[in-house]
Amino acid sequence: MRRAAVAVAATAMAVSLAACGSAKESGDKADSSDSAAKKGDAIKVGLLLPENQTARYEKFDKPVIEKKVKELTNNKGEVIYANAKQDATLQSQQVDTMVTNKVDVLILDAVDFKAIAGSVKKAKDAGIKVVAFDRLAEGPIDAYTSFDNVTVGKTQGEALLKALGDKAKDSQIVMMNGSSTDPNAAQFKEGAHAALDGKVKSVGREYDTKEWKPENANANMEGAISALGKDKIQGVYSANDGMAGGIITALKAAGLTNVPVTGQDAELAGVQRIVTGEQYMSVFKSYPQEGQVAAEMAVRLAKGESLDGLSNGKVDSGTTKDIPAVIVPVVSLTKDNIKETVIKDGFYTIDEICAGKYKAACDKIGLK
């Protein structure tokens, strides 16, 4: 997938959604706008999330989006939710159900960004606007919000270099990328390679991890250790926290305890591993901000309103150009800035992070 560079201004760029078309197309748009105006706040938002193994979707995204839709519609808006459980076919069926239920707009986080394109077109043909959430799906998408995924990968790669220090140039690493069906994974990989290539001695093994599953990352890591030798791996690039957990289990089983491992998503287990030193870093992404933006985009589109003043750039997918976008910034999360990130943003409390066996490690780094 090709993705356009995102131009982020100090103030949000105004994005024009006007387009040239035939007299019939103009009439259709006017009818749609009139219908949206009559509906007012009583809109139906279809929310389609990709899986429930990663904590963020159920813990942050769903409740944040539901709350923001209610807030923007005077409690008259309704969110209809479905989770695809990492099944692209099921997600296509869920889109069909949303079309049948005549939702006004979809917020879609695609399991497979290419496979979902036909379903996106089906929704559009039914007059339903589609907001691509977190992953840029193909098809006639109306708006997109996510993080700068190439920057995420660079942030991870740069953090791994920092952990390796002066030994980086003599280090062999393993790269555990995300699923090949996820367009974000390709962008994380691109950013990580941009940071790491030429700065480490070599990438001994590199994997695209099926379905992002920790058990698959664990198996891949066991294979890398067997192929390279346990004394020949100095660092591991892991694209997210879930896989980092599987990787660290494999490293421990091989007797390796001082190999820096990256992550992403600031999952509670990942943050706790950072506290204990088992995991070097994660990428903190403000899911509340991303979810609120997605909800506002959806409500505006459902009401026939412009995204002017909300978008801060445009992106291209493999099928659609100049999609209005909001790109949310990211932060490298280490043991040094836990208070300023996940605690300050209300992701977790110190009591949650430092519960039970983690208390001593928290005390050691001053997390009290």
VEXPA-911421 format. One record per residue (C-alpha): x, y, z; residue number from 1; residue in one letter. Coordinates in Angstrom, 3 decimals, decimal comma. Layout:
residues N
X; Y; Z; NUM; A
...
This chain:
residues 368
0,000; 0,000; 0,000; 1; M
1,212; 3,428; -0,889; 2; R
0,613; 6,110; 1,642; 3; R
1,001; 9,809; 0,988; 4; A
3,142; 11,903; 3,258; 5; A
0,986; 13,600; 5,831; 6; V
1,374; 17,349; 6,099; 7; A
0,680; 18,310; 9,685; 8; V
0,300; 22,026; 10,343; 9; A
0,387; 23,916; 13,639; 10; A
-3,297; 24,596; 13,113; 11; T
-5,553; 22,042; 11,462; 12; A
-5,729; 22,260; 7,701; 13; M
-9,101; 22,812; 6,135; 14; A
-10,022; 19,893; 3,910; 15; V
-12,514; 20,438; 1,151; 16; S
-14,813; 17,524; 0,526; 17; L
-16,427; 19,080; -2,535; 18; A
-16,055; 17,163; -5,787; 19; A
-17,006; 17,638; -9,380; 20; C
-19,757; 15,421; -10,700; 21; G
-22,741; 15,142; -12,936; 22; S
-26,035; 16,906; -12,262; 23; A
-27,439; 13,575; -11,067; 24; K
-24,542; 13,082; -8,621; 25; E
-25,067; 16,592; -7,281; 26; S
-28,753; 15,873; -6,794; 27; G
-27,960; 12,615; -5,000; 28; D
-25,601; 14,460; -2,649; 29; K
-28,195; 17,127; -1,953; 30; A
-30,811; 14,469; -1,152; 31; D
-28,352; 12,717; 1,147; 32; S
-27,538; 16,022; 2,876; 33; S
-31,233; 16,827; 3,352; 34; D
-31,828; 13,363; 4,805; 35; S
-28,899; 13,801; 7,220; 36; A
-30,198; 17,203; 8,297; 37; A
-33,662; 15,748; 9,035; 38; K
-32,123; 12,990; 11,110; 39; K
-30,330; 15,487; 13,365; 40; G
-28,752; 13,904; 16,427; 41; D
-30,630; 10,597; 16,163; 42; A
-27,896; 8,866; 14,187; 43; I
-26,689; 5,268; 14,165; 44; K
-22,909; 4,680; 14,152; 45; V
-21,645; 1,218; 13,266; 46; G
-18,391; 0,425; 15,096; 47; L
-16,394; -2,486; 13,672; 48; L
-13,247; -3,443; 15,580; 49; L
-10,846; -6,167; 14,407; 50; P
-10,082; -8,359; 17,425; 51; E
-10,338; -8,712; 21,174; 52; N
-6,921; -10,147; 22,050; 53; Q
-5,266; -6,729; 22,225; 54; T
-6,480; -4,938; 25,353; 55; A
-6,900; -1,540; 23,745; 56; R
-10,019; -2,275; 21,690; 57; Y
-12,347; -3,225; 24,520; 58; E
-10,674; -1,143; 27,250; 59; K
-10,182; 2,160; 25,401; 60; F
-11,517; 2,418; 21,860; 61; D
-15,064; 1,130; 22,299; 62; K
-15,998; 3,063; 25,475; 63; P
-14,278; 6,270; 24,299; 64; V
-16,110; 6,224; 20,947; 65; I
-19,453; 5,427; 22,576; 66; E
-19,047; 8,242; 25,092; 67; K
-17,992; 10,806; 22,460; 68; K
-20,865; 9,913; 20,111; 69; V
-23,333; 10,409; 22,983; 70; K
-21,691; 13,724; 23,861; 71; E
-21,847; 15,014; 20,277; 72; L
-25,479; 13,961; 19,752; 73; T
-27,092; 15,081; 22,999; 74; N
-27,400; 11,419; 24,019; 75; N
-29,522; 10,664; 20,954; 76; K
-26,845; 8,887; 18,907; 77; G
-26,509; 5,103; 19,007; 78; E
-23,371; 3,009; 18,554; 79; V
-23,897; -0,501; 17,180; 80; I
-20,809; -2,577; 17,937; 81; Y
-19,287; -5,708; 16,417; 82; A
-15,888; -7,341; 16,892; 83; N
-14,463; -9,529; 14,122; 84; A
-12,167; -11,587; 16,405; 85; K
-9,423; -11,447; 13,768; 86; Q
-11,683; -13,037; 11,120; 87; D
-11,803; -11,059; 7,851; 88; A
-14,756; -13,050; 6,505; 89; T
-16,741; -12,425; 9,683; 90; L
-15,989; -8,725; 9,444; 91; Q
-17,361; -8,589; 5,890; 92; S
-20,539; -10,228; 7,164; 93; Q
-20,698; -7,670; 9,958; 94; Q
-20,541; -4,846; 7,403; 95; V
-23,454; -6,490; 5,551; 96; D
-25,423; -6,553; 8,801; 97; T
-24,663; -2,885; 9,423; 98; M
-25,914; -2,055; 5,906; 99; V
-29,085; -4,059; 6,542; 100; T
-29,574; -2,199; 9,830; 101; N
-29,230; 1,085; 7,926; 102; K
-26,551; 2,679; 10,051; 103; V
-25,678; 6,217; 8,988; 104; D
-21,897; 5,873; 9,195; 105; V
-19,283; 3,194; 9,862; 106; L
-16,132; 3,411; 11,950; 107; I
-14,051; 0,556; 10,575; 108; L
-10,806; -0,950; 11,866; 109; D
-10,154; -3,578; 9,214; 110; A
-8,841; -7,070; 9,910; 111; V
-7,571; -7,269; 6,318; 112; D
-7,213; -3,860; 4,669; 113; F
-7,432; -5,244; 1,122; 114; K
-10,125; -7,893; 1,607; 115; A
-12,539; -5,362; 3,129; 116; I
-12,550; -3,083; 0,053; 117; A
-15,652; -4,699; -1,484; 118; G
-17,578; -4,302; 1,756; 119; S
-16,581; -0,643; 1,980; 120; V
-17,956; -0,108; -1,535; 121; K
-21,166; -1,909; -0,589; 122; K
-21,619; 0,463; 2,346; 123; A
-20,921; 3,486; 0,173; 124; K
-23,397; 2,282; -2,445; 125; D
-25,985; 2,179; 0,346; 126; A
-25,232; 5,811; 1,196; 127; G
-23,214; 4,989; 4,330; 128; I
-20,066; 7,025; 5,005; 129; K
-16,988; 5,106; 6,183; 130; V
-14,285; 6,295; 8,600; 131; V
-11,148; 4,141; 8,526; 132; A
-10,007; 3,859; 12,127; 133; F
-6,395; 3,038; 13,068; 134; D
-5,830; 1,060; 9,833; 135; R
-6,278; 2,548; 6,379; 136; L
-8,662; 0,166; 4,631; 137; A
-8,945; 0,123; 0,857; 138; E
-12,120; 1,070; -0,977; 139; G
-13,963; 4,433; -1,072; 140; P
-13,058; 5,610; 2,434; 141; I
-14,366; 9,061; 3,486; 142; D
-12,012; 9,827; 6,373; 143; A
-9,131; 8,305; 8,329; 144; Y
-7,581; 8,687; 11,756; 145; T
-4,564; 6,910; 13,138; 146; S
-1,044; 7,503; 14,304; 147; F
1,935; 8,160; 12,057; 148; D
2,810; 4,514; 11,702; 149; N
6,190; 5,039; 10,040; 150; V
7,110; 7,295; 12,953; 151; T
5,983; 4,553; 15,359; 152; V
8,436; 2,134; 13,731; 153; G
11,223; 4,718; 13,791; 154; K
10,518; 5,397; 17,461; 155; T
10,833; 1,685; 18,223; 156; Q
13,999; 1,289; 16,157; 157; G
15,656; 4,338; 17,695; 158; E
14,785; 3,097; 21,182; 159; A
16,388; -0,280; 20,431; 160; L
19,542; 1,485; 19,231; 161; L
19,612; 3,500; 22,443; 162; K
19,283; 0,316; 24,494; 163; A
22,151; -1,305; 22,589; 164; L
24,303; 1,798; 22,982; 165; G
27,886; 1,629; 21,684; 166; D
27,444; -2,086; 20,966; 167; K
24,773; -1,458; 18,314; 168; A
27,174; -1,565; 15,380; 169; K
28,347; -5,036; 16,429; 170; D
24,882; -6,352; 17,298; 171; S
22,734; -8,917; 15,543; 172; Q
19,013; -8,448; 16,092; 173; I
15,777; -10,281; 15,360; 174; V
12,813; -8,403; 13,890; 175; M
9,292; -9,535; 14,803; 176; M
6,954; -7,548; 12,569; 177; N
3,161; -7,620; 12,654; 178; G
0,689; -9,390; 10,395; 179; S
1,086; -9,093; 6,630; 180; S
-2,678; -8,428; 6,352; 181; T
-2,362; -5,239; 8,423; 182; D
-1,214; -2,144; 6,471; 183; P
0,074; -0,590; 9,698; 184; N
2,509; -3,478; 10,149; 185; A
4,184; -2,673; 6,834; 186; A
4,569; 0,946; 7,904; 187; Q
5,955; 0,023; 11,337; 188; F
8,453; -2,205; 9,548; 189; K
9,387; 0,568; 7,130; 190; E
10,049; 2,994; 9,978; 191; G
11,996; 0,444; 12,012; 192; A
14,243; -0,407; 9,077; 193; H
14,819; 3,301; 8,429; 194; A
16,157; 3,614; 11,986; 195; A
18,049; 0,307; 12,218; 196; L
19,496; -0,382; 8,773; 197; D
23,204; 0,409; 8,736; 198; G
23,234; 1,026; 12,497; 199; K
23,266; -2,632; 13,606; 200; V
25,558; -5,344; 12,310; 201; K
22,733; -7,440; 10,908; 202; S
19,132; -8,605; 11,129; 203; V
19,651; -12,304; 11,783; 204; G
16,022; -13,294; 11,339; 205; R
12,916; -11,341; 10,396; 206; E
9,296; -12,478; 10,591; 207; Y
5,854; -11,217; 9,599; 208; D
3,886; -12,643; 12,513; 209; T
0,594; -14,263; 11,576; 210; K
-2,385; -12,473; 13,126; 211; E
-0,111; -10,612; 15,569; 212; W
-0,526; -13,543; 17,964; 213; K
1,880; -13,802; 20,925; 214; P
2,071; -17,581; 20,509; 215; E
3,194; -17,153; 16,902; 216; N
5,819; -14,616; 17,968; 217; A
6,941; -17,075; 20,643; 218; N
7,346; -19,858; 18,077; 219; A
9,194; -17,528; 15,690; 220; N
11,550; -16,440; 18,475; 221; M
12,268; -20,039; 19,427; 222; E
13,127; -20,660; 15,770; 223; G
15,437; -17,642; 15,664; 224; A
17,262; -18,723; 18,825; 225; I
17,693; -22,246; 17,425; 226; S
18,950; -20,963; 14,062; 227; A
21,247; -18,192; 15,271; 228; L
22,364; -19,442; 18,671; 229; G
21,319; -17,870; 21,963; 230; K
24,594; -15,982; 22,340; 231; D
24,235; -14,373; 18,911; 232; K
21,140; -12,251; 19,564; 233; I
21,705; -8,828; 21,123; 234; Q
18,272; -7,245; 20,658; 235; G
14,726; -7,867; 19,407; 236; V
12,480; -5,474; 17,540; 237; Y
8,904; -6,406; 18,449; 238; S
6,115; -4,488; 16,741; 239; A
3,746; -4,643; 19,744; 240; N
3,487; -5,555; 23,413; 241; D
1,498; -8,749; 22,953; 242; G
4,202; -10,248; 20,748; 243; M
6,872; -8,903; 23,101; 244; A
5,353; -11,072; 25,828; 245; G
5,702; -14,189; 23,666; 246; G
9,234; -13,216; 22,653; 247; I
10,345; -12,636; 26,238; 248; I
8,948; -16,034; 27,271; 249; T
11,097; -17,661; 24,570; 250; A
14,167; -15,657; 25,603; 251; L
13,727; -16,628; 29,254; 252; K
13,351; -20,297; 28,337; 253; A
16,710; -20,053; 26,559; 254; A
18,285; -18,399; 29,600; 255; G
18,449; -14,933; 28,013; 256; L
17,450; -12,148; 30,404; 257; T
19,351; -9,042; 29,228; 258; N
18,162; -8,741; 25,637; 259; V
16,321; -5,448; 25,019; 260; P
12,878; -5,921; 23,453; 261; V
10,658; -3,176; 22,028; 262; T
6,860; -2,994; 21,999; 263; G
3,818; -0,876; 21,248; 264; Q
0,367; -0,136; 22,688; 265; D
1,315; 0,439; 26,341; 266; A
-0,634; -2,631; 27,453; 267; E
-0,676; -3,141; 31,219; 268; L
1,419; -6,320; 30,979; 269; A
3,882; -4,465; 28,744; 270; G
4,171; -1,557; 31,171; 271; V
4,744; -4,010; 34,017; 272; Q
7,501; -5,728; 32,033; 273; R
9,074; -2,313; 31,483; 274; I
8,963; -1,710; 35,241; 275; V
10,778; -5,016; 35,898; 276; T
13,265; -4,462; 33,047; 277; G
12,147; -7,490; 31,012; 278; E
10,916; -5,209; 28,192; 279; Q
12,834; -2,083; 27,266; 280; Y
10,081; 0,139; 25,860; 281; M
6,638; 0,461; 24,358; 282; S
5,020; 3,122; 22,203; 283; V
2,448; 5,204; 24,028; 284; F
-0,408; 6,209; 21,755; 285; K
-3,301; 8,282; 23,014; 286; S
-6,191; 5,970; 22,181; 287; Y
-8,661; 8,338; 23,845; 288; P
-7,622; 11,110; 21,460; 289; Q
-7,779; 8,799; 18,426; 290; E
-11,181; 7,438; 19,460; 291; G
-12,609; 10,911; 20,061; 292; Q
-11,435; 12,036; 16,629; 293; V
-13,012; 8,979; 14,961; 294; A
-16,298; 9,648; 16,745; 295; A
-16,317; 13,306; 15,723; 296; E
-15,532; 12,427; 12,101; 297; M
-18,348; 9,871; 12,103; 298; A
-20,918; 12,219; 13,629; 299; V
-20,056; 15,032; 11,228; 300; R
-20,251; 12,731; 8,194; 301; L
-23,535; 11,195; 9,376; 302; A
-25,025; 14,682; 9,686; 303; K
-23,753; 15,707; 6,256; 304; G
-21,279; 18,184; 7,738; 305; E
-17,791; 19,065; 6,502; 306; S
-14,587; 17,896; 8,157; 307; L
-13,115; 21,395; 7,772; 308; D
-11,124; 22,406; 10,835; 309; G
-10,843; 18,826; 12,074; 310; L
-8,539; 17,195; 9,510; 311; S
-4,813; 17,917; 9,696; 312; N
-3,730; 16,264; 6,466; 313; G
-4,570; 13,852; 3,658; 314; K
-3,507; 10,292; 2,873; 315; V
-3,706; 7,944; -0,113; 316; D
-4,660; 4,278; 0,084; 317; S
-4,059; 1,775; -2,708; 318; G
-7,489; 2,646; -4,147; 319; T
-8,426; 6,136; -2,962; 320; T
-6,539; 9,423; -2,967; 321; K
-6,700; 12,544; -0,795; 322; D
-8,580; 11,013; 2,124; 323; I
-9,062; 13,627; 4,885; 324; P
-7,039; 12,483; 7,890; 325; A
-6,166; 13,276; 11,479; 326; V
-2,779; 11,942; 12,563; 327; I
-2,233; 11,642; 16,323; 328; V
1,329; 11,925; 17,781; 329; P
3,144; 9,107; 19,656; 330; V
5,651; 8,915; 22,530; 331; V
8,407; 6,417; 23,391; 332; S
7,426; 4,884; 26,739; 333; L
10,211; 3,723; 29,067; 334; T
10,515; 3,297; 32,818; 335; K
11,531; 6,978; 32,997; 336; D
8,242; 8,503; 31,790; 337; N
5,472; 6,168; 32,993; 338; I
3,982; 8,885; 35,207; 339; K
3,957; 11,436; 32,374; 340; E
2,249; 9,105; 29,906; 341; T
-0,043; 6,228; 30,869; 342; V
-0,737; 7,468; 34,394; 343; I
-1,290; 11,109; 33,422; 344; K
-3,668; 10,078; 30,613; 345; D
-5,630; 7,792; 32,930; 346; G
-4,691; 4,529; 31,199; 347; F
-3,747; 2,951; 34,504; 348; Y
-3,211; 3,890; 38,144; 349; T
0,037; 3,300; 40,006; 350; I
-1,839; 0,723; 42,094; 351; D
-2,770; -1,215; 38,946; 352; E
0,770; -1,185; 37,572; 353; I
2,467; -1,895; 40,895; 354; C
0,111; -4,581; 42,184; 355; A
1,469; -7,694; 43,891; 356; G
4,826; -8,896; 42,633; 357; K
5,504; -5,618; 40,797; 358; Y
5,590; -3,438; 43,918; 359; K
9,286; -3,957; 44,649; 360; A
10,258; -3,143; 41,052; 361; A
8,065; -0,026; 41,155; 362; C
9,694; 1,099; 44,411; 363; D
13,112; 0,609; 42,833; 364; K
12,363; 3,014; 39,971; 365; I
10,489; 5,490; 42,170; 366; G
7,027; 4,698; 40,866; 367; L
4,978; 5,308; 44,028; 368; K
